[in-house]
C-alpha cells in the first residue's frame, strides 16, 4: 500500500514506514534512547531526502519518548529536577543546531555533512560500545564481578563550582557539565535527527554517577522536550517536517516503545549493549559504503530559499 509524502514528494510503502517507527520505538523504550540515530539512516536508505528525514524524525522521537516516559513516571524512576537542567541546555543547543542546519541547506552541503557525521559518530560510538560489552560478557563468563560504581562517589566533575542537589538521584554536583551535556544532545538532535540517549545514558552513569534505575526515565524526559523544541524550530525555520511521514512513524513508535519499556526489565544488559553496538556499526558502515560508491545521479537539484518559480 503506497502513501504519498507531500514534503518529500515521493510515494512510500506505509507498512514499511510503520514498521520502522515501531522497531525504533521498541529500542527507545528498551535502552532509554531516542532512536533517531537509527531511524534517520533507515529513512535515508529508503530514498527519503536527508533534510526531510532529519527534521521529521524529531517528531517520532517525541512520540516514542513520551510513551516510554509515562511508563517510567508510574514507576517513580525519573529525576525531574535533573531532567529540567538538562532541558535548559538542550533547548539552547537545539536553537544553535537549527541555525547550522539552515546554513548547510542553503549552501547545498547538508547531505554530505550528515553522511560524514554519521560515519564518524556511529563508528566511534559503536566501537566503544562493542569493546565494553565484550569485556562485560567475558567478565561474567570468568566469574569476575566488577566493583559497582555507587552514587555519591567523586571524580573531577564533582569539584566544579555552581553545585546543586538532586535528591532523587542522591547527587550534589555542578550544573555546568549537566548544561553542557544537554546542549550537545540538543545540537546533535537538531542537525542529525538523533535523540542522543545513547550518549546521554552512559554520560549520566559514568560521569555524573546517576543511579542506573533513574537514568533511562530521566534521559527520555529530557529527549522528549528537547526534540519537541527541535520539531517546532524545524517547522518554523527549515519547513522540512513531513506531517504524513511523521504521523505514520509516531503511531508505530508509540506502540513499540511500550513493549520495549516492559521488556527492558527482563533482559541482560551486556548482551543488549552488544546487539546495539553491532547495529550501530552496521548503520555506520552502510553510510561509509554510500560515500565511497559513485551515486546513480551525479548531479542533484537543490531548491534554494527565495528562488522564484
Buried (B, 14 or more C-beta within 10 A) or exposed (E): EEBEBEBBEBEBEEEBBBBBBBBBBBBBBBBBBBBBBBBBBBBBEBEBBBBBBBBBBBBBBBBBBBBBBBBBBEEEBBBEBBBBBBBBBBBBBBBBBBEBBBEBBBEEEBBEBBBEBBBEBBBEBBBEBBEBBBEBBEEBEEEEEEEEEEBEEEEEBBEEEEEEEBEBBBBEBBBBBBBEBBBBBBBBBBBBBBBBBBBBBBBBBEBBBBBBEBBBBBBBBBBBBBBBBBBBBBBEBBEBBBEBBBBBBBBBBBBBBBBBBEEBEEEEEBEBBBBBBBBBBEBBBBBBEBEEEEEEEEEEEEEEEEEEE
